[in-house]
Structures are given as structure tokens and as C-alpha cells.
């Protein structure tokens, strides 16, 4: 298990380095000039050249990338537009000249919103998605199975922006059953925090839960016909206990892998959901950075999203290796 853990950690580091190099190359190749954006529309050519030199953009791309990697590990000093030195502690993701703050500070300031949204959506996925798939598999062919399959088909087909706007109009503006979505720190008002995120979490969780429900149902139905499950039933073990002890574990591997990918993506920012409901999370920060040509923030949010995806996929692989020892040898 230790060998597998070491190999998986090294693979994750290589993937993150490749993503960072790709993101930085895209930053360098972007048609927008970061120096022009940072200097402002009233700067002349000489001022833009001075700003470019102050920001280090006149250095070779390999030198800039090496400085960027060094900043991720040990921090670095970044020059402001006027040449003022700005301390950027590790891990330094750059400096946003649009927001006038380090990129990491901008992300961490909005991360509680994304974390709350991801946590609520994950709860819906686990309870509604995997739970519905389990019940549907146990009641295969029944009316309940057909109803649940119909709901999951709708959830897998509908788009977040359509469902989000439709439910927001119906439940917020038309009937007033739910308050306007927003974020209130849970330490200030837990009730407002819960009510403000209830609709976004339900929408995001329902759309993703449909995929998990269909996957878990298919996996459970496949494992139910395995020989060791039939043997357990033949020895007199109850139906529910058999499925909880043997069938669920046998079907867990692909579900856990998809769950790891989903959790990483949610923590990286639910771009569409945060934009639809006006939540100032990491996803909304990335969307705003794209529209404002804030390239350092774009690169920073891409790296953060990639980090969470890689980490949680690696964790999911470790869980799968624990569930199925054969994976460790593969």
C-alpha cells in the first residue's frame, strides 16, 4: 500500500506541474497585454514599457515560469505598476492588478462561499443520488424504480442555468417561498446562511445527483449477480444486510472515483451555479477574471481548480485501492 501511495503522489505532482506549465503558457500567449491592462488606458507606450519591465514581463518565458514556480514554493516579491515592491507569501499565485491584491487572497476570500455550496451539493448527491440508485436497484422493475429513473433522466438532461433561473423565478420571485439566494457567513447568522444557499445547493446537487443515481443503480444491479453475493444469500444472510455488506462494497469503486472527481471540481468553483445565483465564490471570480482580462487571476483559479481535482481523484484512488486490493497491483 505504501508503494502505491508513493507512486500515486508522484503522479499527482507531475500532473500539477504539467497543468501549471500549460496555464502559464496560455497566459504568455494570450493576446491581451497584462502590462497594458495594469497600466490603464491613459498610459502611453513609454509608460507601458516601464510597467512591463517592472512586472518582469520582458524576461524570457522560462525565466518567468521559474520565478512563478519559485513563488509557489517560497514566495516572491512582485512589483506594482509604480514599482512598489509587494510581498507575495507562498504559495504565491501572482498579483491581480485589477483587484489590487494577491491572487491567493482573492481566492481565499471567496472560498468559504464555494466550500459551503460544494458541501451542500455533496450532501444532496450522497443522499438523493446514491440513495435513489440503491433503492431503485433493490426495487428493480417496480413503480418506484420507474419513477426514480424518470427523475434521474430529467436531472441528467436539464441544464443548471435553465433549472436555476426557472426555480429562482418560481420559488423566489413568484411565490416568495425561499429568500433571494446569497451568502451570509454561518458565524453571523446560521439561518440566513442555510436559507440563502438552499436553492443553489439543491439545483447543483440535483443535476449531479442524477448521474450518480444512474451509475450506482447500474453498478449495484451488476454486482447483485456475482457469485459471492449469491453465496451470501444462500447461507441465509438477509437481503438488506447482504447488499450493505457485499453488494455496496463491490459496486463502490466507480462511484468513489466519480465522487472524487466531482468533489474536486466543486471545490474548484461551480462556475455556472455561482454565476446564475450571483454568489461571489471562486467560480464567479474566475468568470469575472476572464471578462476583465485579469490573466493572473485566471491562471491562479485554474491552478486551484486543478489542485483540488488532482488531490481528490488521488484520494478516491486510494479509497478504491483499499476497497479492492487488486488495484494496488495494477
N, C-alpha and C positions, 0 to 999 in steps of 0.2 A: 504493500500500500504506500510506503514511503517513496519507493521508486516512481510509482505512478504519480504521486503528488508532486515530486520534483519535476518530472517531465511535463506535467500539465502547467506548472508555474512558469517554466521556461518558455513554453509555447505561448502563454499569455503575454509575457514580456515582449517576445518577438512580434506578436500581433499588434501590441500597443505601439511599438517603435515604427512598424510599417504604417499604421494609421497616422501617427504624428508626422511622419515624413510626407505622406500623401497630402494631409491637410495643409502642411506648411508650403508644399509645392504649389497647391492650388491658391494659397494666399499670395505667393510670389507671382503667379501667372495671372492673377485677376486683373481685368482691365482698369479697375479703379486704382488710383494712386493714393495710398494711405497718407503720404505727406501732404498732398493737396487737400484731402478731406480734413486732416488735423489742423492745417494752417488756416483754412477757411476760404470763402470765395473772394475776399478782398486782397489776398496776398498776390504779389507779383512773382515773376519767375525767380528772381534772386532770393526772395523770402522762402519760396517753396524749396529751392535748392538747399538753403541753410537748414530748414526743418528736416529735409531728407537726411542730411548729414548728421543732425542732432539725434535723429531716431535710429541711425545706423543702417538705413535702407540703401546706402551707397556701397555697402560692403558686399562681397560675393555671397551667393545664396548659401553655400556650405558654411561659411563663417557665421552667417545669421542663424542657420539651423543649429550649429554647435552652441552658440550663445543661448538659443532657446532651450535646448536640452539641458544645458548647464543651469539655467534658471529654474527648470523643473525640479532639479535635484538640490541645488544650493542657493537658489535665489539670485537676483541680479539687480543692478541699478539701471533704471530706464530714464532717458532724458525727455522732459516735457517739451512742448512746442517752443518755449522760450529758452530752452537749455537747462532748466532747473532739474536737478537730479531727484528722481523719485525712487525710493526704496521699494522693491517688489520681493517680499519674502517667498521662500519655497513653500509649495510648488508655484512658481510664477508662470502664469498663463498669458502674460502680456499686459498691456495697458490700453484701456479704451479711451481714446481721445474724444469720443462722442459723449460718453458718460462721465468722463474725467475721474476715473477711478480704476484700480487694477481689475482685470477681468475676473479673477478669482473672488474678489469682494462682491462684484456684481452678481456672480453665480450663487455664492453662499447666502447673500441677502434674499434671494428669491427661492432658494432650495426648500425652505420649510413649506412653501405652497405646493411645490412639486411632490415633496415627500408625503404630505397629507393626502393629496389627490391620488398618488400611487398606492398608498396604504388602503384607502377606501375602495379603490377599484380592485385591488388584490383580494380584499375581503369578499367582494361580490363575485369575483372569479372563482374563489375557493368554494364558497357556499352555494352559489347558483350554478356555476358552470360544472365543476367536478361533481357536486352533489346531484345535479339533474342528470348527468351522464350515468352516475352509479344507479340511481333509481330507475332510469329508463332501461338500463341493461338488465336489471333484475326483473322488470315488468315488461320484457320484450313482447311486442305484439298486442299489448293491452291498449285501452283507450288513453290511459295516462302516458304511455310511451309515445303514441301518435301525437298527443297534444304537446308534449315536451319537444319532440322532434320538429314540430311545426314552429314553435317559438325559437328554437335554435337556428332553424333555417332562416327565419326573419332576421334574427340577430346577426347572422353571418352575412346577410345580404345588404343590410341597411348601412349607410354611411354615418359616421359620427356627426359631421356637420349638419346633415339633414335631421337626424334624430334629436341632436342638441337644440337646434333652433326651434323645431316643432314642439318639443316638450317644454322648452322655455316659454314659448308663446302660450301654450295651453295651461301649464301649471303655475306660471309666474304672472304673466300679464293678463291672461283671460280670466282665470278663476281666483288667483291670489292664494292658492293652496300652499305654495312654497315661496320663501323670500327670494329676492334677487340674488343670484349666485355671487359670492365674493369670499374673501379670506379674512378671517379675524384670528389672531394668534390664540391658541387654546388656553394660554395662561391668562388672557384678558377676559374672555367670555367663552367657555366651552360650548354653551348652547348655540351661540352665534357661529362659532367655528363649525359645528356639526351641521347646522341648517344651511349655512352658506355653501358648503361643499357637497351636500347630499345629492343634489341633482347632477352635478358634473361627475361624481363618483358612480352614480347609478348608470349614467349614459355610457361612460368609458368602460365600466365593469361589464355591463350587459353585452356590449358589442364584442368584447374579448371573451366573455364567458361562453358565448355561443360556440366559438371554436373549441374551447376546452370540453364543453359538453359533448360535442360530436366525437372528438378524439377519445375521450375517456369511455364513452359508450362503445365505440368500435374496439378499443383495446380490451375492455372487460369481456365483451362477447367472444373475442378471440381466445382469451386465456381460460374462459369457463370450460372450454372443450379440451384443455390439456389433461394429460394422464394423471398428473399428481393431484389435480383438483377433483377428478372423478374418484381417485383412490381415497381422498379425504372424506368425500361424501359417502363412499362405500363403507368406511369404517364407522359410520354413524355420526359424524360431525354435523352439526346443524348448518342449514343453508347460509344464514347470515354470518355465522362465525367462520365458515369456510371461505366465504367471499372476502371478509375483512382480513383474515389471516393469510390466505394464499392467493386468491384471485387479485386482490388490490395490489399486493406487492409485485406480482408477476406483470401487472399492466402498468406499473408506476413509471418505468424507465422513460418512455417517450413523453409522458405527461410532465415529469420533473424537468426534462431537458427543455421543453417548450416553456414551462413556467419560469425557468432561469432566464431564458431569453426575454420573456415578457416583462419580468421584474426589472431587468437591466434597462430595457427600453423605456419603461415607465419612469424610472428614476432619472433617466437621461432627458426627460421632458416630454410631456404629452402635448405636442405642438398644436394639433388641431383642436383638442379639447380646451386647452388653456386659451387659445385664440377665440373660440366660439363663445366661451363664458367670460372672457375678459379677466382671466386670472393671471396675475403677474408672477408666473413661475419661470423655470429655466427654459421651457419650450417657447413661451411668449418672448422671452429675452432673445432667443436665437432668431425668431421671426422678425422682431424689430431690428436686430443687428443686420439682417440681410437687407431689409428695406432701406436702412440708413447707411449701407456700405461700411459698416463697422467691422472690418475684417478681423482685427484681433479678437473681438468677442465671438465672431463666427467660428474661428479656429478653436477658441477655448471651449465653447459649448460642444463642438464636435468631439473634442478630446474627452470631455467629461462624459458625454453620452457613450462614447466607445469604451471608456474605462468601466462604467457600470455594466455594460453588456458583456464585456470580456470577463469581468470578475464573477458575475452571477452565472454566466454559462459555465465557467470553470467550477464554481461551487455545485452547480447542478450535475456536472460530470462526476464530481467526487461522490455525490449522493447516489448517483446511478451505479458507480463502482462499488459502493458499499452494499447496495441492494443486489447487484449481480456481480459476483467476483470474476466472472468470465471477462468482463470489460477491462479489468486491470491487465489482463494478459494480451489483449488485442493491440 
